[in-house]
Amino acid sequence: MARNYRPRSSRGEIDVIAWDGSVLVFVEVKSRANTEFGTPDEAVDQDKQTHLIRAAQAYLARTGTRWTSVRFDIVSIVFGKPPLVTHIADAFAKDEFQSAGSL
């Protein structure tokens, strides 16, 4: 649906917005050269989640998509030979989103 979506009303950016069946998925893609300082997905802390949620709220308001048909995923990439790509579906619990405001 979209790549690098950045609403004017939010500091957040969503790397990929895509459909998985009837579910609209907001995907954060993180990468690192190695895991010396942790895995890329560990960088998606509460502050980053809040920014993602607010950007998603803006997208949902613009398109009229219902909250129950949404999820947040993380794609974690560690560059190496071969690269390690991990997809974490439904990475945040819904009650964590709702604390940032209703969708």
C-alpha positions in Angstrom: 0.0 0.0 0.0 2.8 2.4 0.9 6.5 2.7 1.6 8.2 5.3 3.9 4.8 6.8 4.9 5.4 9.9 7.0 2.3 11.9 8.0 2.6 15.6 8.6 1.0 15.3 12.0 3.5 12.8 13.4 7.3 12.4 13.9 7.0 8.8 13.0 7.6 7.0 9.7 6.3 3.6 8.7 8.6 1.7 6.4 6.0 -0.5 4.8 2.2 -0.7 4.9 0.8 -3.8 3.3 -2.1 -6.2 3.4 -1.9 -9.7 4.9 -5.2 -11.1 3.9 -7.8 -8.8 5.5 -5.3 -7.3 8.0 -3.5 -4.0 7.3 0.1 -4.5 8.5 2.5 -1.6 9.5 6.1 -2.9 9.2 9.2 -1.4 10.8 12.4 -2.6 9.1 15.6 -2.4 11.2 19.1 -3.5 10.2 22.5 -3.7 11.7 25.9 -4.8 10.5 26.2 -7.2 13.4 24.7 -8.0 16.8 27.5 -6.5 18.9 25.0 -3.9 20.4 21.9 -6.2 20.2 19.6 -7.2 17.5 17.9 -4.7 15.2 14.4 -5.4 16.6 15.6 -4.4 20.1 16.0 -0.8 18.8 12.2 -0.7 18.5 11.7 0.6 22.0 8.6 2.1 23.6 9.4 5.6 22.2 9.8 4.2 18.7 6.6 2.2 19.1 4.7 5.3 20.1 5.9 7.2 17.0 4.9 4.2 14.8 1.5 4.1 16.5 0.8 7.8 15.9 1.9 7.5 12.3 -0.4 4.5 11.9 -3.3 6.4 13.6 -2.8 9.2 11.0 -2.9 6.7 8.2 -6.0 4.9 9.6 -7.8 8.2 10.0 -7.0 9.2 6.4 -8.1 5.9 5.0 -10.9 5.0 7.4 -9.5 1.6 8.3 -10.8 0.0 11.5 -8.5 -0.8 14.5 -9.4 -4.5 14.7 -7.9 -5.1 11.2 -4.4 -3.8 12.0 -1.1 -5.2 13.3 2.5 -4.1 13.7 5.4 -6.2 12.5 9.1 -5.9 12.7 11.6 -7.1 10.1 15.0 -7.4 11.6 18.1 -7.7 9.3 21.6 -8.5 10.4 24.0 -8.2 7.5 26.4 -11.1 7.2 27.1 -14.0 4.9 24.4 -15.0 4.6 22.3 -12.1 6.0 19.9 -13.1 8.9 16.4 -11.9 8.2 13.8 -12.3 11.0 10.1 -11.4 10.6 8.3 -10.7 13.9 4.6 -10.7 13.2 2.3 -8.9 15.7 5.3 -7.5 17.5 3.4 -5.3 20.0 0.5 -6.2 22.2 -2.8 -4.3 21.4 -3.0 -2.9 25.0 0.4 -1.2 24.4 -1.0 0.6 21.3 -4.2 1.7 23.0 -2.2 3.5 25.7 -0.9 5.8 23.0 -4.4 6.7 21.9 -7.3 4.9 20.3 -7.1 3.9 16.6 
